[in-house]
Amino acid sequence: MTQALNITPEVAVSTLNELIDLDRYPIHDPDSEVTRALIAQCRAELDAVGCCCIANFVRPQSIARMQAEIERKRPDIYWSQDSHNPYMRQDDPSLPEGHPKRAFQRRSSGFVNSDILEEDSDLRRLYDREELLQFVSECLGVTRPIYRWSDPLGCSPYSVMDDGNYFPWHFDGNEFTVSILVQQADKGGVFEYCPDLRTPENENFDQVADVLKGDCGPVHTLDLKPGDLQIFKGRFSMHRVTPVEGSRPRYIALPTYVYDPETVNRPERAKQFYGRAMPIHYEREALRPDTLTD
């Protein structure tokens, strides 16, 4: 902490510039005309379709370092094959067939969990930057502060999908996710989402069920490229990643933000995604951001 306090503004900007293309996106200067215009554009996209994308936000050199980190961490990746519904909850036999809580799809994917990122990880450095947090907050146009997530496994992991892997339809346990594509798959691995399919007051089970049955009406597609930054309201917009094909895996970084820094994943979700639940997941299971199913 003492070292951070002694860093001059010039050095801080220079360090951030190693990660983000500040020449094109000067987020360190929130009052600049370029930044204000970018924030306005992101707000408009988020209001319209629940998602925004900023091309080539992270510098190619930083993306290359993230890719290399994932490759070094491959022996430590938690791989899972599991069936789950969009809410990552157990089956409820009291509900009728066709209810989305009873709609299970097979997932296969891997995570480089947040707690095993390298000390000098570019993802860790990026997630720790206050400038990024404030920029994301401004883009979201929220009226209260957002925070980095307290979940030690899922606050800023890498998601890894190899040939044949699929991440089916689901809602996130946190309000806001920032995605940074690190490596594009040879084929597939496309991000699909249904903007604002539910609200804190309405689960909208009927339309969720329709999408699960193949209704493409509410579905949007986002063709991310390496270095692109996506801001997404994943708790309210159901989403998936289509099956990956080919020898080149799909890598994506997932720095995550919340309204309540005390919340974490439910133990069941932590075990499904990250291979284990820690004491904090049980201690804070009752702390939920809202009353939605997951």
Backbone as numpy.savetxt, mean C-alpha at the origin, in Angstrom:
# Nx Ny Nz CAx CAy CAz Cx Cy Cz
18.62 10.40 17.00 17.79 11.59 17.00 18.65 12.84 17.00
19.74 12.85 17.80 20.62 14.01 17.86 21.24 14.31 16.51
21.65 13.25 15.80 22.24 13.45 14.49 21.25 14.09 13.53
19.98 13.62 13.57 18.97 14.16 12.68 18.76 15.64 12.92
18.82 16.06 14.21 18.62 17.46 14.53 19.75 18.32 14.02
20.94 17.75 13.82 22.11 18.51 13.39 22.23 18.59 11.86
21.37 17.92 11.13 21.42 17.96 9.68 20.91 19.31 9.19
21.68 19.96 8.35 21.27 21.26 7.83 20.15 21.07 6.80
19.34 22.10 6.57 18.29 22.00 5.54 18.83 21.63 4.17
20.01 22.15 3.83 20.60 21.85 2.53 20.92 20.37 2.39
21.50 19.80 3.46 21.83 18.37 3.44 20.55 17.53 3.42
19.54 17.96 4.16 18.28 17.22 4.19 17.64 17.17 2.81
17.65 18.29 2.11 17.09 18.33 0.76 17.92 17.48 -0.19
19.25 17.56 -0.07 20.13 16.77 -0.92 19.89 15.28 -0.72
19.70 14.88 0.54 19.44 13.47 0.85 18.11 13.03 0.27
17.08 13.87 0.40 15.77 13.54 -0.16 15.84 13.46 -1.68
16.67 14.31 -2.27 16.81 14.35 -3.72 17.46 13.08 -4.27
18.15 12.33 -3.43 18.68 11.04 -3.84 17.57 10.02 -4.05
16.42 10.25 -3.42 15.31 9.32 -3.48 14.22 9.77 -4.45
13.86 11.05 -4.36 12.74 11.60 -5.12 13.27 12.60 -6.14
12.67 12.64 -7.31 13.05 13.61 -8.33 12.50 14.98 -7.94
13.24 15.67 -7.09 12.78 16.97 -6.60 12.83 18.05 -7.68
13.61 17.84 -8.74 13.61 18.79 -9.84 12.24 18.85 -10.50
11.62 17.70 -10.61 10.30 17.60 -11.24 9.17 17.74 -10.22
9.42 17.20 -9.01 8.39 17.20 -7.97 8.97 17.78 -6.67
9.04 19.08 -6.53 9.71 19.69 -5.36 8.85 19.66 -4.10
8.59 18.47 -3.59 7.69 18.34 -2.45 8.30 18.91 -1.17
9.63 19.14 -1.19 10.27 19.75 -0.02 9.88 21.22 0.12
9.30 21.78 -0.94 8.85 23.17 -0.94 7.34 23.18 -1.17
6.55 22.99 -0.12 5.10 22.84 -0.29 4.40 24.09 -0.82
5.08 25.24 -0.77 4.47 26.48 -1.24 4.79 26.81 -2.69
5.61 25.99 -3.32 5.95 26.27 -4.71 4.74 26.05 -5.61
4.69 26.78 -6.73 3.57 26.65 -7.65 3.49 25.24 -8.22
4.65 24.64 -8.47 4.67 23.28 -9.02 4.06 22.29 -8.03
4.46 22.40 -6.77 3.94 21.48 -5.76 2.45 21.70 -5.54
2.01 22.96 -5.47 0.58 23.23 -5.27 -0.25 22.67 -6.42
0.26 22.83 -7.65 -0.46 22.29 -8.81 -0.51 20.77 -8.76
0.59 20.15 -8.34 0.63 18.69 -8.23 -0.36 18.20 -7.17
-0.40 18.87 -6.03 -1.33 18.49 -4.97 -2.77 18.64 -5.46
-3.06 19.72 -6.16 -4.42 19.92 -6.69 -4.80 18.82 -7.67
-3.85 18.43 -8.51 -4.11 17.36 -9.47 -4.39 16.04 -8.75
-3.58 15.73 -7.73 -3.76 14.49 -6.99 -5.10 14.49 -6.25
-5.47 15.60 -5.65 -6.76 15.69 -4.96 -7.91 15.43 -5.92
-7.82 16.03 -7.11 -8.88 15.86 -8.09 -9.01 14.40 -8.50
-7.88 13.72 -8.71 -7.91 12.31 -9.10 -8.44 11.44 -7.96
-8.02 11.75 -6.74 -8.50 10.97 -5.59 -10.00 11.16 -5.38
-10.49 12.37 -5.57 -11.92 12.61 -5.44 -12.71 11.92 -6.54
-12.13 11.88 -7.74 -12.84 11.31 -8.88 -12.83 9.78 -8.88
-11.67 9.20 -8.60 -11.55 7.73 -8.74 -10.86 7.06 -7.56
-10.68 7.77 -6.44 -10.12 7.15 -5.23 -8.67 6.78 -5.31
-7.96 7.32 -6.30 -6.57 6.91 -6.53 -5.89 7.98 -7.38
-4.59 8.19 -7.15 -3.82 9.06 -8.04 -2.46 8.43 -8.27
-1.84 8.81 -9.39 -0.54 8.24 -9.75 0.38 9.34 -10.24
1.61 9.36 -9.74 2.62 10.34 -10.12 3.76 9.59 -10.81
3.95 9.84 -12.09 4.93 9.08 -12.88 6.35 9.46 -12.50
7.23 8.46 -12.42 8.67 8.67 -12.21 8.95 9.54 -10.99
8.22 9.32 -9.93 8.39 10.10 -8.71 9.69 9.75 -8.01
9.98 8.46 -7.92 11.21 7.99 -7.28 12.29 7.82 -8.34
13.48 8.28 -8.02 14.57 8.27 -9.00 14.96 6.85 -9.40
15.37 6.65 -10.65 15.78 5.31 -11.11 16.88 4.69 -10.26
17.83 5.52 -9.78 18.91 4.98 -8.95 18.37 4.42 -7.64
17.37 5.08 -7.07 16.75 4.61 -5.84 15.96 3.33 -6.10
15.23 3.30 -7.21 14.50 2.09 -7.58 15.46 0.91 -7.74
16.60 1.15 -8.34 17.60 0.09 -8.52 18.10 -0.41 -7.17
18.30 0.49 -6.21 18.74 0.06 -4.88 17.65 -0.74 -4.17
16.39 -0.35 -4.33 15.28 -1.11 -3.74 15.21 -2.51 -4.35
15.36 -2.58 -5.66 15.35 -3.88 -6.33 16.46 -4.77 -5.81
17.64 -4.20 -5.64 18.77 -4.99 -5.13 18.52 -5.44 -3.70
17.90 -4.59 -2.89 17.59 -4.98 -1.51 16.63 -6.17 -1.49
15.60 -6.12 -2.33 14.64 -7.23 -2.39 15.36 -8.53 -2.78
16.24 -8.44 -3.75 16.97 -9.64 -4.18 17.83 -10.19 -3.04
18.47 -9.30 -2.29 19.27 -9.76 -1.15 18.39 -10.39 -0.07
17.17 -9.91 0.06 16.27 -10.38 1.11 15.41 -11.57 0.68
15.61 -12.06 -0.52 14.77 -13.16 -1.00 14.77 -14.37 -0.05
15.90 -14.74 0.54 15.86 -15.89 1.47 14.97 -15.65 2.68
14.67 -14.38 2.99 13.87 -14.06 4.18 12.41 -13.74 3.85
12.04 -13.83 2.58 10.66 -13.52 2.19 9.71 -14.54 2.81
8.60 -14.03 3.34 7.54 -14.93 3.79 6.60 -15.19 2.62
6.57 -16.43 2.16 5.68 -16.84 1.06 4.45 -17.53 1.65
3.31 -17.20 1.11 2.11 -17.85 1.62 1.17 -18.20 0.47
0.48 -19.28 0.65 -0.62 -19.67 -0.22 -1.82 -19.89 0.69
-2.83 -19.09 0.48 -3.95 -19.10 1.41 -5.20 -18.71 0.66
-6.34 -19.13 1.16 -7.63 -18.71 0.62 -8.25 -17.70 1.57
-8.71 -16.59 1.04 -9.35 -15.62 1.91 -10.46 -14.88 1.18
-11.36 -14.32 1.97 -12.40 -13.45 1.42 -11.88 -12.02 1.38
-12.65 -11.07 0.85 -12.13 -9.69 0.75 -11.82 -9.03 2.08
-12.28 -9.63 3.18 -12.14 -9.03 4.50 -11.10 -9.74 5.37
-10.45 -10.74 4.80 -9.44 -11.51 5.51 -10.00 -12.10 6.82
-11.26 -12.50 6.77 -11.90 -13.08 7.95 -12.31 -14.51 7.66
-12.60 -15.27 8.72 -12.99 -16.66 8.57 -14.40 -16.77 8.00
-14.71 -17.93 7.47 -16.03 -18.19 6.90 -17.11 -18.04 7.97
-18.27 -17.57 7.55 -19.42 -17.42 8.45 -20.57 -18.25 7.89
-20.70 -19.51 8.33 -21.74 -20.40 7.79 -23.16 -19.92 8.04
-23.34 -18.93 8.93 -24.69 -18.42 9.18 -25.20 -17.57 8.03
-24.28 -17.14 7.14 -24.66 -16.30 6.01 -25.00 -17.16 4.80
-25.81 -16.65 3.87 -26.17 -17.44 2.69 -25.01 -17.59 1.73
-25.05 -18.62 0.90 -24.07 -18.77 -0.17 -24.15 -17.55 -1.09
-23.00 -17.08 -1.55 -22.98 -15.91 -2.41 -22.69 -14.62 -1.68
-22.79 -14.65 -0.34 -22.42 -13.47 0.42 -20.91 -13.26 0.30
-20.44 -12.00 0.13 -18.99 -11.80 -0.07 -18.13 -12.28 1.09
-18.70 -12.37 2.30 -17.91 -12.91 3.40 -17.64 -14.40 3.21
-18.39 -15.03 2.30 -18.22 -16.46 2.05 -17.53 -16.72 0.72
-17.04 -15.65 0.09 -16.39 -15.78 -1.22 -14.87 -15.82 -1.00
-14.30 -17.00 -1.14 -12.87 -17.20 -0.89 -12.13 -17.45 -2.21
-10.98 -16.78 -2.34 -10.12 -16.97 -3.50 -8.71 -17.28 -3.03
-8.00 -18.01 -3.87 -6.66 -18.44 -3.51 -5.64 -17.34 -3.76
-4.85 -17.03 -2.75 -3.79 -16.04 -2.87 -2.43 -16.70 -2.74
-1.49 -16.26 -3.58 -0.10 -16.70 -3.45 0.80 -15.50 -3.71
1.60 -15.17 -2.72 2.49 -14.01 -2.84 3.50 -14.04 -1.71
4.42 -13.08 -1.73 5.42 -12.99 -0.68 5.60 -11.57 -0.22
6.15 -11.42 1.00 6.44 -10.10 1.55 7.85 -10.07 2.15
8.55 -8.98 1.86 9.72 -8.62 2.67 9.17 -7.75 3.78
9.01 -8.33 4.97 8.35 -7.63 6.07 9.13 -6.38 6.48
8.41 -5.39 6.99 9.02 -4.11 7.35 10.14 -4.24 8.37
10.01 -5.20 9.27 10.98 -5.30 10.37 12.32 -5.89 9.94
12.43 -6.35 8.68 13.72 -6.89 8.23 14.35 -6.04 7.13
13.79 -4.84 6.89 14.45 -3.95 5.94 15.84 -3.60 6.44
16.76 -3.40 5.52 18.12 -3.04 5.88 18.15 -1.64 6.50
19.14 -1.39 7.32 19.23 -0.11 8.03 19.30 1.07 7.06
20.01 0.90 5.95 20.14 1.99 4.98 19.19 1.81 3.80
18.13 1.03 4.00 17.14 0.78 2.95 16.57 2.09 2.42
16.50 2.21 1.09 15.89 3.40 0.51 14.41 3.50 0.89
13.75 2.36 0.99 12.34 2.38 1.40 12.21 2.88 2.83
13.07 2.41 3.71 13.04 2.89 5.10 13.32 4.39 5.15
14.32 4.83 4.40 14.67 6.25 4.39 13.53 7.10 3.87
12.87 6.62 2.84 11.75 7.36 2.24 10.58 7.43 3.21
10.27 6.31 3.84 9.13 6.26 4.76 9.36 7.16 5.98
10.60 7.32 6.38 10.91 8.13 7.55 10.86 9.63 7.27
10.77 10.03 6.01 10.82 11.44 5.68 9.49 12.14 5.96
9.59 13.20 6.73 8.40 14.00 7.06 7.83 14.67 5.82
8.70 15.01 4.87 8.22 15.67 3.65 7.24 14.78 2.88
7.51 13.47 2.83 6.61 12.57 2.13 5.28 12.44 2.86
5.35 12.30 4.18 4.12 12.22 4.97 3.25 13.45 4.75
3.86 14.63 4.81 3.09 15.87 4.65 2.55 15.99 3.23
3.33 15.56 2.25 2.86 15.61 0.86 1.66 14.70 0.67
1.75 13.47 1.17 0.63 12.54 1.05 -0.61 13.10 1.74
-0.42 13.68 2.92 -1.53 14.27 3.65 -2.19 15.38 2.84
-1.38 16.23 2.23 -1.92 17.32 1.41 -2.68 16.78 0.20
-2.13 15.76 -0.42 -2.81 15.18 -1.59 -4.16 14.58 -1.21
-4.22 13.96 -0.04 -5.47 13.37 0.42 -6.49 14.42 0.82
-6.01 15.61 1.15 -6.91 16.68 1.55 -7.65 16.40 2.84
-7.01 15.66 3.74 -7.66 15.27 4.98 -7.68 16.44 5.96
-8.65 16.42 6.84 -8.83 17.52 7.80 -8.20 17.23 9.15
-7.58 16.06 9.31 -6.88 15.74 10.54 -5.56 15.07 10.19
-4.63 15.03 11.13 -3.29 14.50 10.80 -3.32 13.02 10.43
-2.39 12.62 9.58 -2.14 11.20 9.34 -0.77 10.86 9.90
-0.55 9.57 10.14 0.66 9.12 10.82 1.22 7.89 10.10
2.48 7.63 10.34 3.05 6.36 9.93 2.42 5.27 10.79
2.27 4.10 10.18 1.55 3.01 10.84 2.42 2.35 11.90
1.79 1.92 13.00 2.53 1.28 14.09 2.77 -0.20 13.86
2.18 -0.76 12.81 2.35 -2.19 12.59 3.80 -2.50 12.23
4.53 -3.25 13.06 5.96 -3.45 12.82 6.26 -4.32 11.60
5.29 -5.13 11.18 5.50 -6.01 10.03 5.01 -5.39 8.72
3.91 -4.62 8.80 3.25 -4.15 7.59 3.30 -2.68 7.33
4.08 -1.91 8.11 4.07 -0.45 7.92 4.71 -0.02 6.61
5.73 -0.75 6.16 6.40 -0.37 4.90 7.12 -1.59 4.31
6.36 -2.61 3.91 6.98 -3.81 3.35 7.14 -3.71 1.84
7.84 -4.69 1.28 7.81 -4.94 -0.16 6.89 -6.13 -0.42
6.04 -6.02 -1.41 5.26 -7.16 -1.88 5.97 -7.76 -3.08
6.05 -9.09 -3.11 6.77 -9.81 -4.16 5.82 -10.85 -4.77
5.71 -10.83 -6.10 4.88 -11.80 -6.80 5.68 -12.42 -7.93
5.85 -13.73 -7.86 6.54 -14.49 -8.88 5.54 -15.06 -9.89
6.06 -15.76 -10.89 5.23 -16.38 -11.91 4.12 -17.22 -11.27
2.89 -16.96 -11.67 1.75 -17.71 -11.15 1.12 -17.14 -9.90
1.77 -16.20 -9.26 1.20 -15.60 -8.05 0.02 -14.70 -8.39
-0.94 -14.65 -7.45 -2.16 -13.85 -7.63 -2.57 -13.29 -6.28
-2.95 -12.00 -6.27 -3.43 -11.37 -5.04 -4.88 -10.97 -5.27
-5.85 -11.75 -4.78 -7.25 -11.54 -5.13 -7.88 -10.33 -4.46
-9.14 -10.11 -4.77 -9.89 -8.94 -4.29 -9.87 -8.86 -2.77
-9.59 -7.64 -2.26 -9.58 -7.43 -0.81 -9.65 -5.94 -0.49
-10.00 -5.65 0.74 -9.90 -4.30 1.31 -8.69 -4.27 2.25
-8.07 -3.10 2.38 -6.94 -2.95 3.30 -7.43 -2.72 4.73
-6.56 -3.06 5.70 -6.86 -2.81 7.10 -6.51 -1.40 7.53
-5.81 -0.66 6.69 -5.41 0.72 6.98 -6.10 1.65 5.98
-6.16 2.93 6.32 -6.89 3.86 5.46 -6.17 4.18 4.15
-4.86 4.45 4.23 -4.16 5.00 3.07 -2.87 4.21 2.80
-2.67 3.89 1.54 -1.45 3.20 1.14 -0.77 3.97 0.01
0.53 4.10 0.12 1.34 4.65 -0.96 2.10 3.48 -1.58
1.94 3.32 -2.88 2.62 2.23 -3.58 3.68 2.80 -4.51
4.83 2.15 -4.52 5.91 2.55 -5.43 6.34 1.29 -6.18
6.05 1.25 -7.47 6.43 0.06 -8.24 7.94 0.03 -8.39
8.52 -1.10 -8.02 9.97 -1.29 -8.09 10.36 -2.08 -9.32
9.56 -3.10 -9.65 9.85 -3.90 -10.84 8.54 -4.41 -11.43
8.40 -4.24 -12.73 7.21 -4.68 -13.44 7.38 -6.11 -13.91
6.33 -6.91 -13.82 6.38 -8.29 -14.28 6.43 -8.35 -15.80
6.89 -9.47 -16.34 6.88 -9.66 -17.79 5.47 -9.48 -18.34
4.51 -10.06 -17.62 3.11 -10.00 -18.05 2.23 -10.13 -16.81
1.07 -9.49 -16.86 0.17 -9.57 -15.71 0.63 -8.66 -14.58
0.19 -8.96 -13.35 0.54 -8.12 -12.22 -0.07 -6.74 -12.32
-1.26 -6.65 -12.92 -1.93 -5.36 -13.13 -2.80 -5.03 -11.92
-2.75 -3.79 -11.49 -3.53 -3.34 -10.35 -4.93 -2.95 -10.81
-5.95 -3.58 -10.22 -7.34 -3.28 -10.51 -8.04 -2.88 -9.22
-8.95 -1.92 -9.30 -9.61 -1.45 -8.08 -11.00 -0.90 -8.38
-11.81 -0.88 -7.34 -13.18 -0.37 -7.42 -13.28 0.82 -6.47
-13.24 2.04 -6.98 -13.19 3.22 -6.11 -14.38 3.32 -5.15
-14.07 3.57 -3.88 -15.09 3.85 -2.87 -16.26 2.88 -2.95
-15.94 1.60 -3.01 -16.98 0.59 -3.10 -17.77 0.47 -1.80
-17.15 0.87 -0.70 -17.86 0.91 0.58 -17.47 2.20 1.30
-18.22 2.51 2.34 -17.95 3.67 3.18 -17.94 3.20 4.63
-17.47 4.03 5.56 -17.51 3.63 6.97 -18.92 3.33 7.46
-19.94 3.83 6.75 -21.31 3.62 7.18 -22.02 2.52 6.39
-21.44 2.08 5.27 -22.15 1.13 4.40 -21.17 0.15 3.77
-21.31 -1.13 4.13 -20.44 -2.17 3.58 -20.72 -2.45 2.10
-21.94 -2.14 1.63 -22.30 -2.33 0.22 -22.05 -3.77 -0.24
-22.50 -4.72 0.56 -22.22 -6.13 0.28 -22.73 -6.57 -1.10
-23.86 -6.02 -1.55 -24.43 -6.46 -2.83 -23.50 -6.15 -3.99
-22.95 -4.93 -4.03 -22.07 -4.59 -5.14 -20.72 -5.28 -5.01
-20.25 -5.48 -3.78 -19.02 -6.26 -3.58 -19.21 -7.66 -4.16
-20.36 -8.26 -3.87 -20.65 -9.60 -4.38 -20.69 -9.61 -5.90
-21.26 -8.55 -6.50 -21.34 -8.48 -7.97 -19.94 -8.46 -8.59
-19.03 -7.69 -8.02 -17.66 -7.63 -8.55 -16.99 -8.99 -8.43
-17.18 -9.64 -7.30 -16.59 -10.96 -7.10 -17.12 -11.98 -8.11
-18.34 -11.75 -8.58 -18.95 -12.65 -9.57 -18.58 -12.27 -11.00
-17.80 -11.19 -11.18 -17.33 -10.84 -12.51 -17.84 -9.54 -13.09
-18.61 -8.77 -12.33 -19.09 -7.48 -12.82 -17.91 -6.51 -12.91
-17.57 -6.09 -14.12 -16.41 -5.20 -14.33 -16.81 -3.73 -14.36
-18.09 -3.43 -14.18 -18.56 -2.05 -14.26 -17.81 -1.09 -13.36
-17.64 -1.42 -12.07 -16.95 -0.48 -11.17 -15.42 -0.57 -11.21
-14.87 -1.47 -12.03 -13.44 -1.77 -11.97 -12.62 -0.80 -12.81
-11.60 -0.21 -12.19 -10.61 0.62 -12.87 -9.27 -0.14 -12.91
-8.46 0.17 -13.91 -7.15 -0.45 -14.07 -6.07 0.62 -14.04
-4.98 0.34 -13.34 -3.85 1.27 -13.26 -2.59 0.54 -13.71
-1.99 1.02 -14.79 -0.80 0.39 -15.35 0.43 1.11 -14.79
0.89 0.67 -13.63 2.04 1.30 -12.97 3.35 0.95 -13.67
4.28 1.91 -13.65 5.63 1.71 -14.17 6.63 1.91 -13.03
7.82 1.31 -13.11 8.82 1.49 -12.04 9.09 2.96 -11.76
9.06 3.31 -10.48 9.28 4.68 -10.07 8.00 5.46 -9.86
6.87 4.94 -10.37 5.59 5.63 -10.18 5.16 5.53 -8.72
4.56 6.60 -8.24 4.00 6.63 -6.90 2.49 6.71 -7.00
1.82 5.82 -6.28 0.37 5.77 -6.26 -0.12 6.04 -4.84
-1.10 6.91 -4.70 -1.77 7.14 -3.42 -3.18 6.60 -3.55
-3.58 5.81 -2.57 -4.77 4.98 -2.74 -5.53 4.84 -1.43
-6.86 4.95 -1.49 -7.72 4.77 -0.32 -8.15 3.31 -0.25
-7.22 2.46 0.15 -7.43 1.02 0.06 -8.40 0.43 1.05
-8.76 1.16 2.09 -9.71 0.60 3.05 -11.14 0.62 2.50
-11.39 1.51 1.56 -12.74 1.68 1.06 -12.90 1.24 -0.39
-11.79 1.02 -1.08 -11.81 0.62 -2.49 -11.26 -0.80 -2.61
-12.12 -1.74 -2.94 -11.68 -3.13 -3.09 -10.71 -3.21 -4.28
-9.66 -4.02 -4.15 -8.64 -4.06 -5.18 -7.97 -5.42 -5.24
-7.26 -5.65 -6.35 -6.52 -6.89 -6.53 -5.35 -6.66 -7.46
-4.45 -7.65 -7.54 -3.37 -7.67 -8.52 -3.53 -8.94 -9.34
-3.67 -8.79 -10.65 -3.92 -9.94 -11.52 -2.72 -10.89 -11.53
-2.92 -12.15 -11.92 -1.83 -13.12 -11.89 -0.60 -12.68 -12.67
0.56 -12.94 -12.08 1.85 -12.61 -12.71 2.27 -13.76 -13.62
2.81 -13.39 -14.78 3.29 -14.40 -15.72 4.71 -14.04 -16.16
5.56 -15.05 -16.29 6.90 -14.83 -16.81 7.97 -14.94 -15.74
9.21 -14.81 -16.18 10.35 -15.03 -15.29 10.70 -13.81 -14.44
10.20 -12.63 -14.82 10.51 -11.42 -14.06 9.43 -11.16 -13.02
9.77 -11.17 -11.73 8.77 -10.97 -10.68 8.28 -9.52 -10.63
7.17 -9.33 -9.95 6.65 -7.99 -9.68 7.04 -7.60 -8.26
7.70 -6.46 -8.12 8.08 -5.93 -6.81 7.41 -4.58 -6.61
6.84 -4.38 -5.44 6.24 -3.08 -5.14 6.43 -2.74 -3.67
6.78 -1.50 -3.39 6.95 -1.01 -2.02 5.62 -0.42 -1.55
5.32 -0.62 -0.25 4.01 -0.25 0.27 4.10 0.56 1.56
4.66 1.77 1.54 4.63 2.60 2.74 3.19 2.99 3.07
2.83 2.92 4.34 1.42 2.97 4.73 1.17 4.03 5.81
0.03 4.70 5.69 -0.32 5.80 6.60 -1.74 5.61 7.14
-1.97 6.12 8.35 -3.24 5.93 9.04 -3.63 7.19 9.80
-4.91 7.26 10.17 -5.37 8.34 11.06 -4.92 8.09 12.50
-5.00 6.83 12.92 -4.69 6.49 14.31 -3.41 5.67 14.35
-2.31 6.24 14.82 -1.03 5.51 14.81 -1.00 4.30 15.73
-1.99 4.17 16.61 -2.00 3.05 17.55 -2.55 1.77 16.92
-3.29 1.88 15.82 -3.88 0.69 15.22 -2.82 -0.15 14.51
-3.08 -1.44 14.42 -2.23 -2.38 13.69 -3.15 -3.39 13.01
-2.58 -4.30 12.24 -3.37 -5.37 11.65 -3.97 -6.27 12.72
-5.10 -6.86 12.39 -5.62 -7.93 13.24 -4.63 -9.10 13.20
-4.54 -9.89 14.27 -3.60 -11.02 14.27 -3.80 -11.96 13.09
-5.06 -12.20 12.73 -5.33 -13.12 11.62 -4.74 -12.61 10.32
-4.90 -11.32 10.05 -4.36 -10.74 8.82 -2.83 -10.73 8.86
-2.25 -10.42 10.02 -0.79 -10.42 10.14 -0.22 -11.80 9.81
-0.86 -12.84 10.32 -0.38 -14.20 10.05 -0.56 -14.57 8.58
-1.67 -14.14 7.98 -1.91 -14.45 6.57 -0.88 -13.79 5.66
-0.57 -12.53 5.93 0.32 -11.79 5.04 1.79 -11.94 5.39
2.10 -11.88 6.68 3.49 -11.74 7.11 4.04 -12.95 7.86
3.22 -13.97 8.00 3.71 -15.23 8.54 3.65 -15.37 10.04
3.35 -14.29 10.74 3.29 -14.37 12.19 2.56 -13.14 12.74
2.06 -13.29 13.93 1.50 -12.15 14.67 2.37 -11.90 15.89
2.60 -10.65 16.19 3.42 -10.27 17.32 2.52 -9.83 18.48
3.07 -9.73 19.68 2.24 -9.31 20.82 1.43 -8.05 20.56
2.00 -7.10 19.84 1.29 -5.85 19.59 0.00 -6.08 18.81
-0.03 -7.11 17.96 -1.24 -7.37 17.18 -2.38 -7.87 18.07
-2.04 -8.64 19.09 -3.07 -9.11 20.03 -3.46 -8.01 21.01
-2.47 -7.25 21.46 -2.74 -6.19 22.44 -3.66 -5.11 21.87
-3.52 -4.85 20.56 -4.27 -3.74 19.96 -5.37 -4.20 19.01
-5.73 -5.48 19.08 -6.73 -5.99 18.15 -8.05 -5.22 18.25
-8.41 -4.79 19.45 -9.67 -4.09 19.64 -9.63 -2.65 19.12
-8.44 -2.14 18.84 -8.32 -0.76 18.33 -8.51 -0.79 16.83
-9.72 -0.44 16.37 -10.02 -0.45 14.94 -10.29 0.96 14.46
-9.96 1.27 13.20 -10.19 2.62 12.70 -11.66 2.95 12.46
-12.51 1.89 12.40 -13.93 2.08 12.16 -14.63 0.78 12.53
-15.90 0.65 12.17 -16.68 -0.55 12.53 -16.87 -1.48 11.34
-16.07 -1.32 10.29 -16.20 -2.20 9.12 -15.77 -3.62 9.46
-16.15 -4.55 8.59 -15.98 -5.98 8.85 -14.56 -6.35 9.23
-13.58 -5.80 8.50 -12.19 -6.19 8.77 -11.52 -5.16 9.66
